[in-house]
Structure formats: C-alpha cells, structure tokens
Amino acid sequence: MSIRSDYPCNEAINDLEVFFRKHIANAKELQRFLDYLVQFKAAGRVSFRFLHEELMAYRKTNSDYFPFSDEERKMIDEMFHFWG
C-alpha cells in the first residue's frame, strides 16, 4: 500500500465527517465527534491521534465494534501518517 503525497486538512475533515455519519448511530455521540471536526477546521489542523483515541473509547463504551472497510483502513493509515 502506498501512502498518498498529501492529505489537506479540509479533505481530511470531510472524509472524517462521512466516516462518523456512517458509523456513529447515537445522535449525541455523533454530534460530539462533529464538534471536534468544527474545532479542527477552525484551527486548520486535525488532531487525529486524539480523535482515534476518542473513537476507540466510544466503541468500547458503547460496544459498537463496527468493522472498517479496506478504504477506511487506508484512510486511517493516511490520517496517522499526515495528521497523527
């Protein structure tokens, strides 16, 4: 698997929004994650390691162990590479 040459902040935020809307069914939790994205957009950076930790905690707390598609795994790897 090759890593892309860049991952612009706005594109990363858009990809994460699609990912969260797809996987987080709880409206309150979804809003919490979307609020993080608003903060990241204002700051012009993505704190992906923080976001990943929050996502893993959400999954554990809610027993919401949805599988990642191959594309989502690739996105996560790229997020760590550029924004981790």
Helices and strands as residue ranges (DSSP letters): H 9-23, H 27-43, H 48-62, H 70-83
